[in-house]
Amino acid sequence: MGIFRRLSDIIKANINDMLDKAEDPEKMVKQIIIEMQTELTKATQNYGKAKASERLAEKRYLEAQKQSQGWENKAKAALSQGNQELAKAALAKKVKCDEDVENYKEMYDSISNQTEAIGDQVEILKSKHDEAKSRQAMLIARSQMADTQKSLAKSAGGFDGNSALEKFNRMEEKIERKEAEAAAFSEIAGVDNELDDTFAQLETDSKVDSELARLMAEMNGGSADADAE
């Protein structure tokens, strides 16, 4: 029964305390399931051996009963033929078989009771093992959720909102300065272009006036130089 006592200790252990001390609660939970499965396997094997012993004791008990009945039948046959001595010899064998019947019956009853107790223990272990397996997923999920919450809490605790906002404002100011510089350069470039256009227009107007004077002189039969004189 040491196997059952050991498994009982495992089942009754404070799982929460084990999880607190374990570096990896998920692995610890899985290890508990493995240990329970190992003990359940051993208990099942022992139950199988007990059942085999029970069947063997039952077989010997039934054989002893059969032999006892056989010698009684032979004694009856001898008496029917008037042979009392042969009948007494057969009954002597029967008496010996009856002693075996009593011994085997006692042995069978004892083994049968022990086997039944072991079977009950195996059923309890199966129930506990099934319960542990059903709780395994829940415990692992809770462990993972706790890790996530802890990680988020650490992240939130180490995050300086004011510092981050100050950095954000500085970046915004830099962008605004860059936008202002771009606008100023665009404005300066626009003034330069306007001035260039003005001088270009003056040059164009001068050429146009020269061409106009030339054409007028030609049409008047003179030259532009003569008109000028």
C-alpha positions as a LaTeX table, in Angstrom:
\begin{tabular}{lrrr}
\hline
Residue & $x$ (\AA) & $y$ (\AA) & $z$ (\AA) \\
\hline
Met1 & 0.00 & 0.00 & 0.00 \\
Gly2 & 3.07 & 2.31 & $-0.04$ \\
Ile3 & 2.27 & 3.30 & $-3.59$ \\
Phe4 & $-1.12$ & 4.66 & $-2.59$ \\
Arg5 & 0.31 & 6.49 & 0.41 \\
Arg6 & 2.92 & 8.16 & $-1.78$ \\
Leu7 & 0.37 & 9.22 & $-4.37$ \\
Ser8 & $-1.90$ & 10.47 & $-1.62$ \\
Asp9 & 0.93 & 12.71 & $-0.43$ \\
Ile10 & 1.30 & 14.10 & $-3.94$ \\
Ile11 & $-2.42$ & 14.78 & $-4.26$ \\
Lys12 & $-2.69$ & 16.40 & $-0.83$ \\
Ala13 & 0.40 & 18.60 & $-1.36$ \\
Asn14 & $-0.08$ & 22.36 & $-1.35$ \\
Ile15 & 0.08 & 23.00 & $-5.09$ \\
Asn16 & 0.01 & 26.76 & $-4.68$ \\
Asp17 & 3.11 & 26.64 & $-2.50$ \\
Met18 & 4.84 & 24.42 & $-5.06$ \\
Leu19 & 3.97 & 26.86 & $-7.83$ \\
Asp20 & 5.33 & 29.78 & $-5.81$ \\
Lys21 & 8.67 & 28.04 & $-5.31$ \\
Ala22 & 8.98 & 26.61 & $-8.82$ \\
Glu23 & 10.94 & 28.53 & $-11.42$ \\
Asp24 & 8.49 & 27.40 & $-14.07$ \\
Pro25 & 4.97 & 26.69 & $-12.74$ \\
Glu26 & 3.84 & 25.23 & $-16.06$ \\
Lys27 & 6.61 & 22.62 & $-16.01$ \\
Met28 & 5.85 & 21.87 & $-12.36$ \\
Val29 & 2.17 & 21.23 & $-13.10$ \\
Lys30 & 3.10 & 18.94 & $-15.99$ \\
Gln31 & 5.57 & 17.10 & $-13.75$ \\
Ile32 & 2.86 & 16.51 & $-11.15$ \\
Ile33 & 0.64 & 14.98 & $-13.84$ \\
Ile34 & 3.52 & 12.75 & $-14.98$ \\
Glu35 & 4.16 & 11.55 & $-11.42$ \\
Met36 & 0.48 & 10.83 & $-10.88$ \\
Gln37 & 0.35 & 8.90 & $-14.15$ \\
Thr38 & 3.40 & 6.88 & $-13.10$ \\
Glu39 & 1.86 & 5.96 & $-9.76$ \\
Leu40 & $-1.46$ & 5.15 & $-11.41$ \\
Thr41 & 0.31 & 2.85 & $-13.85$ \\
Lys42 & 2.05 & 1.02 & $-10.99$ \\
Ala43 & $-1.21$ & 0.72 & $-9.06$ \\
Thr44 & $-2.97$ & $-0.65$ & $-12.14$ \\
Gln45 & $-0.22$ & $-3.21$ & $-12.63$ \\
Asn46 & $-0.48$ & $-4.29$ & $-8.99$ \\
Tyr47 & $-4.23$ & $-4.56$ & $-9.39$ \\
Gly48 & $-3.70$ & $-6.81$ & $-12.39$ \\
Lys49 & $-1.38$ & $-9.05$ & $-10.37$ \\
Ala50 & $-3.92$ & $-9.18$ & $-7.54$ \\
Lys51 & $-6.65$ & $-10.20$ & $-9.97$ \\
Ala52 & $-4.41$ & $-12.96$ & $-11.32$ \\
Ser53 & $-3.81$ & $-14.27$ & $-7.78$ \\
Glu54 & $-7.53$ & $-14.09$ & $-7.10$ \\
Arg55 & $-8.33$ & $-16.14$ & $-10.22$ \\
Leu56 & $-5.69$ & $-18.73$ & $-9.29$ \\
Ala57 & $-7.07$ & $-19.07$ & $-5.74$ \\
Glu58 & $-10.60$ & $-19.38$ & $-7.14$ \\
Lys59 & $-9.46$ & $-22.04$ & $-9.59$ \\
Arg60 & $-7.84$ & $-24.14$ & $-6.83$ \\
Tyr61 & $-10.90$ & $-23.69$ & $-4.63$ \\
Leu62 & $-13.23$ & $-24.91$ & $-7.38$ \\
Glu63 & $-10.93$ & $-27.82$ & $-8.22$ \\
Ala64 & $-10.87$ & $-28.88$ & $-4.56$ \\
Gln65 & $-14.68$ & $-28.75$ & $-4.49$ \\
Lys66 & $-14.82$ & $-30.82$ & $-7.65$ \\
Gln67 & $-12.47$ & $-33.44$ & $-6.24$ \\
Ser68 & $-14.44$ & $-33.60$ & $-2.98$ \\
Gln69 & $-17.65$ & $-34.19$ & $-4.92$ \\
Gly70 & $-15.92$ & $-36.79$ & $-7.05$ \\
Trp71 & $-14.80$ & $-38.84$ & $-4.03$ \\
Glu72 & $-18.29$ & $-38.60$ & $-2.56$ \\
Asn73 & $-19.74$ & $-39.96$ & $-5.78$ \\
Lys74 & $-17.25$ & $-42.84$ & $-5.67$ \\
Ala75 & $-18.17$ & $-43.59$ & $-2.06$ \\
Lys76 & $-21.83$ & $-43.75$ & $-3.06$ \\
Ala77 & $-21.01$ & $-46.10$ & $-5.91$ \\
Ala78 & $-19.05$ & $-48.40$ & $-3.55$ \\
Leu79 & $-21.91$ & $-48.49$ & $-1.05$ \\
Ser80 & $-24.38$ & $-49.26$ & $-3.80$ \\
Gln81 & $-22.31$ & $-52.34$ & $-4.48$ \\
Gly82 & $-22.12$ & $-53.20$ & $-0.75$ \\
Asn83 & $-18.39$ & $-52.45$ & $-0.50$ \\
Gln84 & $-18.13$ & $-50.38$ & 2.70 \\
Glu85 & $-14.32$ & $-50.58$ & 2.93 \\
Leu86 & $-13.97$ & $-49.04$ & $-0.53$ \\
Ala87 & $-16.57$ & $-46.46$ & 0.40 \\
Lys88 & $-14.65$ & $-45.55$ & 3.57 \\
Ala89 & $-11.41$ & $-45.19$ & 1.55 \\
Ala90 & $-13.20$ & $-42.87$ & $-0.88$ \\
Leu91 & $-14.64$ & $-40.84$ & 2.00 \\
Ala92 & $-11.16$ & $-40.52$ & 3.54 \\
Lys93 & $-10.05$ & $-38.89$ & 0.29 \\
Lys94 & $-13.12$ & $-36.70$ & 0.42 \\
Val95 & $-12.30$ & $-35.52$ & 3.93 \\
Lys96 & $-8.81$ & $-34.52$ & 2.75 \\
Cys97 & $-10.32$ & $-32.67$ & $-0.20$ \\
Asp98 & $-12.76$ & $-30.92$ & 2.13 \\
Glu99 & $-9.83$ & $-29.59$ & 4.16 \\
Asp100 & $-8.31$ & $-28.26$ & 0.94 \\
Val101 & $-11.67$ & $-26.73$ & 0.03 \\
Glu102 & $-11.78$ & $-24.91$ & 3.35 \\
Asn103 & $-8.19$ & $-23.68$ & 3.05 \\
Tyr104 & $-8.59$ & $-22.54$ & $-0.56$ \\
Lys105 & $-11.90$ & $-20.88$ & 0.28 \\
Glu106 & $-10.26$ & $-18.90$ & 3.08 \\
Met107 & $-7.36$ & $-17.96$ & 0.79 \\
Tyr108 & $-9.71$ & $-16.97$ & $-2.02$ \\
Asp109 & $-11.87$ & $-14.80$ & 0.25 \\
Ser110 & $-8.82$ & $-13.01$ & 1.63 \\
Ile111 & $-7.29$ & $-12.36$ & $-1.78$ \\
Ser112 & $-10.67$ & $-11.35$ & $-3.18$ \\
Asn113 & $-11.17$ & $-8.75$ & $-0.44$ \\
Gln114 & $-7.67$ & $-7.34$ & $-0.94$ \\
Thr115 & $-8.16$ & $-7.24$ & $-4.69$ \\
Glu116 & $-11.42$ & $-5.37$ & $-4.29$ \\
Ala117 & $-9.73$ & $-2.83$ & $-2.01$ \\
Ile118 & $-6.91$ & $-2.34$ & $-4.52$ \\
Gly119 & $-9.49$ & $-1.93$ & $-7.30$ \\
Asp120 & $-11.26$ & 0.77 & $-5.29$ \\
Gln121 & $-7.95$ & 2.56 & $-4.77$ \\
Val122 & $-7.19$ & 2.41 & $-8.49$ \\
Glu123 & $-10.57$ & 3.96 & $-9.26$ \\
Ile124 & $-9.86$ & 6.76 & $-6.78$ \\
Leu125 & $-6.46$ & 7.34 & $-8.37$ \\
Lys126 & $-8.02$ & 7.44 & $-11.83$ \\
Ser127 & $-10.55$ & 9.99 & $-10.63$ \\
Lys128 & $-7.84$ & 12.15 & $-9.06$ \\
His129 & $-5.68$ & 11.86 & $-12.15$ \\
Asp130 & $-8.57$ & 12.88 & $-14.41$ \\
Glu131 & $-9.34$ & 15.81 & $-12.12$ \\
Ala132 & $-5.70$ & 16.93 & $-12.17$ \\
Lys133 & $-5.59$ & 16.72 & $-15.97$ \\
Ser134 & $-8.75$ & 18.78 & $-16.26$ \\
Arg135 & $-7.24$ & 21.41 & $-13.95$ \\
Gln136 & $-3.89$ & 21.35 & $-15.73$ \\
Ala137 & $-5.04$ & 23.51 & $-18.64$ \\
Met138 & $-6.69$ & 25.98 & $-16.27$ \\
Leu139 & $-3.61$ & 26.29 & $-14.06$ \\
Ile140 & $-1.31$ & 26.76 & $-17.04$ \\
Ala141 & $-3.64$ & 29.41 & $-18.49$ \\
Arg142 & $-3.70$ & 31.21 & $-15.13$ \\
Ser143 & 0.08 & 31.05 & $-14.93$ \\
Gln144 & 0.48 & 32.50 & $-18.42$ \\
Met145 & $-2.05$ & 35.23 & $-17.66$ \\
Ala146 & $-0.19$ & 36.11 & $-14.46$ \\
Asp147 & 3.08 & 36.33 & $-16.42$ \\
Thr148 & 1.43 & 38.62 & $-18.97$ \\
Gln149 & $-0.04$ & 40.88 & $-16.30$ \\
Lys150 & 3.29 & 41.01 & $-14.49$ \\
Ser151 & 5.12 & 41.91 & $-17.70$ \\
Leu152 & 2.62 & 44.64 & $-18.52$ \\
Ala153 & 2.81 & 46.01 & $-14.99$ \\
Lys154 & 6.60 & 46.17 & $-15.20$ \\
Ser155 & 6.41 & 47.93 & $-18.56$ \\
Ala156 & 3.89 & 50.44 & $-17.26$ \\
Gly157 & 5.90 & 51.01 & $-14.09$ \\
Gly158 & 9.10 & 51.69 & $-16.01$ \\
Phe159 & 7.46 & 54.01 & $-18.54$ \\
Asp160 & 7.92 & 57.80 & $-17.91$ \\
Gly161 & 4.95 & 59.46 & $-19.58$ \\
Asn162 & 6.17 & 63.03 & $-18.94$ \\
Ser163 & 9.59 & 62.32 & $-20.39$ \\
Ala164 & 8.06 & 60.70 & $-23.47$ \\
Leu165 & 5.72 & 63.68 & $-23.96$ \\
Glu166 & 8.62 & 66.11 & $-23.70$ \\
Lys167 & 10.49 & 64.18 & $-26.38$ \\
Phe168 & 7.39 & 64.21 & $-28.54$ \\
Asn169 & 7.06 & 68.00 & $-28.16$ \\
Arg170 & 10.73 & 68.50 & $-29.09$ \\
Met171 & 10.25 & 66.45 & $-32.22$ \\
Glu172 & 7.19 & 68.51 & $-33.11$ \\
Glu173 & 9.16 & 71.75 & $-32.65$ \\
Lys174 & 11.94 & 70.45 & $-34.92$ \\
Ile175 & 9.40 & 69.62 & $-37.60$ \\
Glu176 & 7.82 & 73.07 & $-37.30$ \\
Arg177 & 11.26 & 74.72 & $-37.67$ \\
Lys178 & 11.96 & 72.64 & $-40.74$ \\
Glu179 & 8.59 & 73.63 & $-42.21$ \\
Ala180 & 9.30 & 77.33 & $-41.51$ \\
Glu181 & 12.76 & 77.09 & $-43.12$ \\
Ala182 & 11.27 & 75.43 & $-46.17$ \\
Ala183 & 8.65 & 78.17 & $-46.46$ \\
Ala184 & 11.31 & 80.90 & $-46.13$ \\
Phe185 & 13.52 & 79.38 & $-48.79$ \\
Ser186 & 10.51 & 79.06 & $-51.08$ \\
Glu187 & 9.67 & 82.75 & $-50.53$ \\
Ile188 & 13.24 & 83.86 & $-51.20$ \\
Ala189 & 13.38 & 81.75 & $-54.32$ \\
Gly190 & 10.11 & 83.39 & $-55.45$ \\
Val191 & 11.53 & 86.98 & $-55.04$ \\
Asp192 & 14.67 & 86.12 & $-57.00$ \\
Asn193 & 12.62 & 84.69 & $-59.80$ \\
Glu194 & 10.43 & 87.82 & $-59.90$ \\
Leu195 & 13.48 & 90.10 & $-60.12$ \\
Asp196 & 14.97 & 88.03 & $-62.90$ \\
Asp197 & 11.69 & 88.19 & $-64.73$ \\
Thr198 & 11.63 & 91.98 & $-64.41$ \\
Phe199 & 15.09 & 92.43 & $-65.94$ \\
Ala200 & 14.29 & 89.94 & $-68.65$ \\
Gln201 & 11.15 & 91.89 & $-69.47$ \\
Leu202 & 13.13 & 95.15 & $-69.67$ \\
Glu203 & 15.59 & 93.61 & $-72.07$ \\
Thr204 & 12.74 & 92.23 & $-74.16$ \\
Asp205 & 11.01 & 95.63 & $-74.23$ \\
Ser206 & 14.21 & 97.34 & $-75.41$ \\
Lys207 & 14.61 & 94.92 & $-78.25$ \\
Val208 & 10.98 & 95.37 & $-79.22$ \\
Asp209 & 11.40 & 99.17 & $-79.30$ \\
Ser210 & 14.48 & 98.84 & $-81.51$ \\
Glu211 & 12.70 & 96.59 & $-83.91$ \\
Leu212 & 9.72 & 98.99 & $-84.02$ \\
Ala213 & 11.96 & 101.93 & $-84.87$ \\
Arg214 & 13.64 & 99.96 & $-87.60$ \\
Leu215 & 10.42 & 98.97 & $-89.25$ \\
Met216 & 9.02 & 102.50 & $-89.10$ \\
Ala217 & 12.17 & 103.91 & $-90.72$ \\
Glu218 & 12.04 & 101.36 & $-93.51$ \\
Met219 & 8.43 & 102.13 & $-94.18$ \\
Asn220 & 9.18 & 105.89 & $-94.36$ \\
Gly221 & 11.97 & 105.32 & $-96.90$ \\
Gly222 & 14.74 & 106.14 & $-94.53$ \\
Ser223 & 16.79 & 104.41 & $-92.04$ \\
Ala224 & 16.54 & 104.40 & $-88.44$ \\
Asp225 & 19.89 & 106.28 & $-88.28$ \\
Ala226 & 18.61 & 109.10 & $-90.55$ \\
Asp227 & 15.58 & 109.60 & $-88.42$ \\
Ala228 & 17.74 & 109.72 & $-85.50$ \\
Glu229 & 19.83 & 112.58 & $-87.17$ \\
\hline
\end{tabular}
